[in-house]
């Protein structure tokens, strides 16, 4: 790829596009946001005008066929990822696809095959890895906390469930509920922070608290990993609580740490000491993570390098989530080969 700007088209004009992708790509000097696609004509027109995006499409197949677009962002419901990725690959467009990769491991495997046959760069959109506090924690886990033996993570929302009309409530369109749509962020963050160790087995439970929904409102998972590490995950859309909160805690034989906010503790001179470095904990962390994600994707395309998130990682996470759902249904531990 030459030194000219990478021309970007975004498919899907929902919240993640409006709050994350559009500001991120508009802020880059080496990219140009040239097109937006959505079925909602009014939303499409308003956003295109507001952000001075020159091309507006209601048909994604016409967008990916546009020769003046180099790469596309897929920010659409889960059931559309496979056909849109296939269309983009056929048109030789590089792809940044929002999480999760697919509804099931079987579907994720199909996507991996399609992407691997195409000569394009593919990246899965999981912005948490680009948060400054997460990257600092990664360095401490890799070199300061000793042998890790336990980690726990959660995302608990106060009545944050989708509206009744949302595609997220339907199993056929979403593939799962809170575990798949919230838990995928937690699972990716934990696996990356812990060195992408293999998950050997899963024990899960899922709770269906709203009868009008086909997918779970809440879920809990216990994962046994190689190197004798235990990871627990809890997610919910429907807690009757005073506020939403997320967390990640990790424990090693030389220290421990947590996120939101970042705190790091080590045993030094016989005492447990707070060794947390200074980090920008501003409300701009979300915005910054999307900026850095977009920048990484554009640089991968420009330099012909593989992005940090590959389709295969999305497939492995889909296998783990499938195992958690299977465990919840069968009420027993599920081995993961």
N, C-alpha and C positions, 0 to 999 in steps of 0.2 A: 504494500500500500504506500502511495506517495505521501508527500508532506501536506497535501491539501486537506481541508476539513472533512471529517467523517460525517456524512449526511444521514441523519437519524429520522426514522418514522416510528411513532408510538401507536400501538393498537390497544385500545381501551382507554376511556377517559374518566375512570372512576377516581376514588379518593387517593389511592396510592400514586396515580399518575399526576393528579393535581397538586398534592402536597410534596411528593418525592421526585418523580422522574422529570417532569417539566422544569421545575427550578434547577435541578441538577444539570441537565444537559444544556439549558440556556446559559448556565454560568461558565461553561467550558470554552476556552479559546480554540481548541482543536476539534470541536464538533459543532454541527449546525442542525438544529431541530427544524426539519423542513416539512413534516407531514404528521397529521393526527387522524386516527380512524376510530369511529364509534357508530353504533347503530342509532343512537339518540341524536337526531339531526339538530335539535335546538342546543343541546349541550355541546355538540361538536362545533357549531357555528360560534357560540359564545366564547369557548375556550380558544379556538383558532384566532378569533379577533383579539381577545384579551392579550394573548401571548405572541401575536404577530407571526403565526405559523401559516406559511403560504399555501399549503395544500391540505384539503380536508376530504377524507374518504369515508363512505359508509360501508364499503365492501373491502374486507382485508385482502382478498385475492388481487384486487386491482392495485392496492397499495404495494404489496410485495412484488408485483410485476413492474412497478415504476423503476426505470433504469437510473433515475436520478436519486435513488435511495440506496445507501450502502449497507445499512444495518437497521434492524427493527427491535423495538422493545415490546414484548408480549405481556400485557397487564390485563388479562381477561379471566373469566371464570375457569375453574380447573378443567372442565370437560372440553374446553376449546383449545387447550395447549397442544395436544397431539396434532390435530388437523392444521393448526396455524404454524407449528414448527415444521411440519412436512411441507407446507406451501412455501414457507420462507427458505427452507433448504433447497427446494426445487428451483427457486429463483436466485440462488446463490447469495442470499442475504445473511449477514452475520446476525446473531440472535442473543439478546438478553431477555430471559424469560423469568417472570415472577414465580416465587415459590407457591405451592409445591410443584415439583416437576410434573407430577401426574397423580391420578386418583388411586392407582394401585401399582404394585411392583411390576405386574405384567405390562401395563401400559407404559411405565417408565422404561422397561426393557426395549419396547418398540421404539421409543423416542431415541434411546441410545444408539440403536441400529441405524436409524435415519440420520442422526447427526454425524455418526462416524463414517457413513458413506459419503457425506457431503464435504466439500472443501471450504467449510466456513468455520468461524470461531463461535462457540456456543458458551454462554455463561448463565448460571442459575442465579437469580436475584435473591440474595440473603444478606441484607445490608448490615446486620449486627457485627459481622467480623470487622467492619471498617470503623466501628466506634473507637475513639482514642482510648477510653478506659478498658475496653475489651482487649485491645492490642497490648496495652501495658500489662494487663493480667496474664496474657499469653506468655510474655517474657518471664514473669515471675514463676509461673507454673513450670516452664521449661527448665529453669535453672536455680530457683530459690526455695521452693516449698518441699523438696525431697520427693520421696515415693508417694504418689497420690493413691489413696485407697477409697475415697468416698467423695461424691459430688451430688448436689441436689439442685434442682432448678424448677421454677414455676412461673406461670403467667395466669393470674386470677383476676377476672374482670367483674366489676360490679354491674350486673344486669347489662352486659355488653353484647348480648346475643343479637343475631341478625333479625331484621324485620320478617314478618311472616311470609312476605312475597319473595324473599331473597333466594337466589339459587343455592346459597350455602346451606339451606334447610333440607335440600333434597339429596338423597344418597346418590342418585344417578348423575347429577350434575356436579356435586362437590366431591364425592368419594369418602367423606367423613366429616366430622364436626370439629369440636374444639381441639382435639388431638392433632388432626391433620392441618388445620388452618392456623392455629396458634402454636401448637407443639413443634411444628417443623422448624420454627426459628430457634426454639430452645434446644432441640436435638442437634441441629447443625452447630450452634454455638458451643454446646458441651463437647461434642465429638471433636471439633477443631481445637478447643482449648486443651483437651485431654490427649491430643496427639493422634487423633483419628484412629484410635484403637478399635479393634473388632468387637462387636457386640455378639456374645455367645448365646444368650437366651433372654427371653422377655416374659414378665408377668404383668398383666394389665387388668384394669377394671374400667368400665364405662358406665355412665349414668345418664339416663334419658328422663329428664325432669319436666320436659314440655311435650305434651302429647301431639301437638301440631307439627312437630319437627321429626324428620326421619333419621337424624344423626344425633350423636351424643352431645349433651350440654357440657359435661365434665368428664375428665378421665385422669387416671393415675397409672403410672408405669414404673416398674422396677426392672432395671437392665443389669445383667451380669456381663462384665467386659473382661477382655484378656488382661493379664497382669493383675488379676484379683481386684479389679476396681468395680465398685457398685455405683450406679447412677439412678436417681429417682427423678421423675418428671410429673408435675401436676398442672393441669390446665382446667379452666372453667370459663364459660360465658355467663354464668347465672348466679354468682355468689351474692347473697344478701349481706353486703358488707359496706363499709363507709367509703371505700375508694378502691380503684384498681391498683394492683402492684405486681411487679415482676422481680425475680431474684435469681442469683446463681451463687452457690456456696461450694467451695472446694477445700478438701482437707488432705494434708500430707504429713509425713512424719517430721518435717522440719518447719512447717508453718501452715497457715490457712488463709483464705481470702474470700471476699464476697463482692458482688456487684450491686449497684443501685442503692446506695452509692458505693464506689470502690473503696475497700478497706483491705489491707494486707497485714498479717501478723506473723512474726517469727520469734522463735525462742533464741534469745541472745543473752549471754552471761547469766544464765539461770533464770531469766525473766522473759515473760511473753511481751514483746514490744510491738507497737504499731509502727510499721515501716512504710506506710502508704505514701507514694510520691505525689507531688502536686499534679493535678490534672484538671483540664477544663470540664467542669461538670455543668455547663450551661445548658439551657433549653435548646441550644442549637445543635446538640449531639445528633438528633434525628436528621436534620437538614444536612449536616456535615457528612454523616454516614452515606447518604444517597449521593452527595457530590463526589466522595471518594470512590464509591462503587462505579458511578458513571465514568469517572476519570480512568479507573482501572480497565473498564471494558473498552473504552475508546483507545487507550494505549495498547491493549492487546491486539485490537484490530489493526492499528497503524503499524505495529512492529511485528505482526505475524506470530505473536506468542500465545500460548495457551493461557486462558484466564485462571484465576485462583479457584473458581468453582467449575467443576466439570459435570457433564450430564451423568457420568458414572456415580458421582457422589449423591446426586438426586435419586438414582436407582437404589443405592445402598440404604439411604434413609427410608425409601418407600418399602423396602424389605423389612426394615425394623418396625415401621408403623403397621404394616400388614400383620406382623407377628404379635404386636400388642393387641390389635383388634381380635385376632384369632384367639389369643389367650383370654380376653374378656368374654368371648362367646363360649369357649369350651371350659372356662374356669380352671385352667391349669397352665403350668409353665410351658412355653414353646421354645424349642431349640432353633437356633438360626445357623444354618450351615455356612 
